[in-house]
Amino acid sequence: MATQIRAEHELHRRRLSRNVGLGVVLILFVALVYGLTIAKVGTDPNDALGVPGTEASQ
């Protein structure tokens, strides 16, 4: 009775696939939050775009 030891079980492949997918989603979420933060911090609230009715040459 020889039992063959498989190096990788099918369950491990599914778990790895799920982990890679979750990692990609988390990286995209972090990139989105980072981009929104940079856009918000980079906006001067006192410029012509931030305050309606004002001139940029104050």
URCOR-V769701 format. One record per residue. N is the residue number from 1. RES is the residue in one letter. SS is DSSP state (hx for helix, st for strand, lp for the rest). D_CENTER is the distance of its C-alpha to the mean C-alpha in Angstrom with 1 decimal. Layout:
# URCOR-V769701
{{N RES SS D_CENTER} {N RES SS D_CENTER}}
This chain:
# URCOR-V769701
{{1 M lp 50.6} {2 A lp 47.9} {3 T lp 44.3} {4 Q lp 41.7} {5 I lp 38.6} {6 R lp 35.5} {7 A lp 32.9} {8 E lp 30.0} {9 H lp 30.2} {10 E hx 28.7} {11 L hx 26.9} {12 H hx 25.1} {13 R hx 23.9} {14 R hx 22.5} {15 R hx 20.8} {16 L hx 19.3} {17 S hx 18.0} {18 R hx 16.5} {19 N hx 14.9} {20 V hx 13.4} {21 G hx 12.1} {22 L hx 10.6} {23 G hx 9.1} {24 V hx 7.5} {25 V hx 6.2} {26 L hx 5.0} {27 I hx 3.5} {28 L hx 2.4} {29 F hx 2.5} {30 V hx 3.1} {31 A hx 3.8} {32 L hx 5.2} {33 V hx 6.9} {34 Y hx 8.0} {35 G hx 9.3} {36 L hx 11.0} {37 T hx 12.4} {38 I hx 13.8} {39 A hx 15.3} {40 K hx 16.8} {41 V hx 18.2} {42 G lp 19.4} {43 T lp 21.4} {44 D lp 25.0} {45 P lp 26.2} {46 N lp 29.8} {47 D lp 29.5} {48 A lp 30.9} {49 L lp 27.6} {50 G lp 27.1} {51 V lp 30.6} {52 P lp 32.5} {53 G lp 36.0} {54 T lp 35.7} {55 E lp 36.3} {56 A lp 34.0} {57 S lp 37.2} {58 Q lp 37.9}}
